[in-house]
C-alpha cells in the first residue's frame, strides 16, 4: 500500500466520525436531553439565549445535519475510487473536498438553527 493511500485512512476516519458525533449531539439537544452549555451544540447568540431557542434551533438543524451520513458515504466511496484509479495524492484531495462539503452542511444547519431560534 502506498504512503498516500495510508494517509487517506485517518482523513476518511474523520469524515465518517463527524456524522454520528454531530447528529447525536443535535438530536439530544433538539429533544431536550442536552441543555445549552459551553461545550457542545450549535452555539450562537441566537440559540443560547434560552432553552426554548436552543431546542428550536437544534430541531430545525437536525434534518440538514442528517445529510452528513450521505456525504460521508459518498466521500469515502469517491476518495477510495479516485485513489485506486488515479493514485498519488488525488484520493486525499477528494477526501478533503468531502470534508469541505461536510463543513458547508454544518454551516447551512447553523444558519437554519439561528432562524428557528429567532422565531421561538
C-alpha positions as CSV (number, residue, x, y, z in Angstrom):
1,X,0.0,0.0,0.0
2,X,1.4,3.4,-0.9
3,X,2.2,6.2,1.5
4,X,-0.6,8.3,0.0
5,X,-3.1,5.6,0.5
6,X,-2.1,5.2,4.1
7,X,-2.5,8.9,4.6
8,X,-6.1,8.7,3.3
9,X,-7.2,6.4,6.2
10,X,-7.1,9.0,9.1
11,X,-8.8,11.6,6.8
12,X,-11.6,9.2,5.9
13,X,-12.0,8.1,9.5
14,X,-12.5,11.8,10.5
15,X,-15.0,12.3,7.6
16,X,-17.0,9.3,8.8
17,X,-16.9,10.0,12.6
18,X,-18.1,13.6,12.1
19,X,-21.6,12.4,11.1
20,X,-22.6,10.3,14.2
21,X,-21.0,12.8,16.5
22,X,-22.8,15.9,15.1
23,X,-26.1,14.0,14.6
24,X,-26.1,12.6,18.1
25,X,-25.4,15.9,19.7
26,X,-28.0,17.7,17.6
27,X,-30.6,15.1,18.2
28,X,-30.1,15.2,22.0
29,X,-30.3,19.0,22.1
30,X,-33.5,19.0,20.0
31,X,-35.1,16.5,22.3
32,X,-34.1,18.5,25.4
33,X,-31.7,15.9,26.7
34,X,-28.8,18.2,26.2
35,X,-29.2,21.6,27.9
36,X,-27.5,24.6,26.4
37,X,-24.0,24.7,27.7
38,X,-20.5,25.9,26.9
39,X,-19.2,22.7,25.4
40,X,-21.2,21.2,22.6
41,X,-24.0,22.0,20.3
42,X,-24.8,24.8,17.9
43,X,-23.6,27.7,20.0
44,X,-24.7,31.1,18.6
45,X,-26.0,34.2,20.2
46,X,-29.5,33.3,19.0
47,X,-29.5,29.6,20.0
48,X,-28.1,30.2,23.5
49,X,-30.5,32.9,24.6
50,X,-33.0,30.4,26.1
51,X,-33.6,26.7,26.4
52,X,-36.6,27.1,24.0
53,X,-34.4,28.8,21.4
54,X,-31.7,26.1,22.0
55,X,-34.2,23.3,21.3
56,X,-35.9,25.0,18.4
57,X,-32.6,25.7,16.7
58,X,-31.4,22.2,17.0
59,X,-34.7,20.8,15.9
60,X,-34.5,22.9,12.7
61,X,-30.9,21.9,12.1
62,X,-31.4,18.2,12.5
63,X,-32.9,17.4,9.1
64,X,-29.9,19.3,7.5
65,X,-27.3,17.7,9.7
66,X,-28.7,14.2,8.8
67,X,-27.3,14.8,5.3
68,X,-23.8,14.2,6.8
69,X,-24.5,10.4,6.6
70,X,-24.9,10.6,2.8
71,X,-21.9,13.0,2.4
72,X,-19.6,10.7,4.5
73,X,-20.6,7.7,2.5
74,X,-20.1,9.4,-0.8
75,X,-16.8,10.9,0.3
76,X,-15.4,7.6,1.3
77,X,-16.5,5.9,-1.9
78,X,-15.3,8.6,-4.2
79,X,-11.9,9.1,-2.4
80,X,-11.2,5.3,-2.4
81,X,-12.1,5.1,-6.1
82,X,-10.0,8.1,-7.0
83,X,-7.1,6.8,-5.0
84,X,-7.3,3.4,-6.7
85,X,-7.7,4.9,-10.2
86,X,-5.5,8.0,-10.2
87,X,-3.1,7.2,-7.4
88,X,-0.8,9.9,-6.0
89,X,-2.4,12.3,-3.6
90,X,-5.7,12.5,-5.6
91,X,-7.6,10.4,-3.0
92,X,-6.6,12.8,-0.3
93,X,-7.8,15.7,-2.4
94,X,-11.2,14.0,-2.9
95,X,-11.4,13.3,0.9
96,X,-10.6,17.0,1.7
97,X,-13.3,18.1,-0.7
98,X,-15.8,15.8,1.0
99,X,-14.7,17.2,4.4
100,X,-15.3,20.7,3.0
101,X,-18.8,19.7,1.9
102,X,-19.5,18.4,5.4
103,X,-18.4,21.8,6.8
104,X,-20.8,23.5,4.3
105,X,-23.6,21.3,5.5
106,X,-22.8,22.3,9.1
107,X,-22.7,26.0,8.2
108,X,-26.1,25.7,6.5
109,X,-27.5,23.9,9.6
110,X,-26.2,26.7,11.8
111,X,-27.9,29.3,9.7
112,X,-31.2,27.4,9.9
113,X,-30.8,26.9,13.7
114,X,-30.4,30.7,14.1
115,X,-33.5,31.5,12.1
116,X,-35.6,28.9,14.1
117,X,-34.2,30.2,17.4
118,X,-35.3,33.8,16.5
119,X,-38.8,32.6,15.9
120,X,-39.1,30.7,19.2
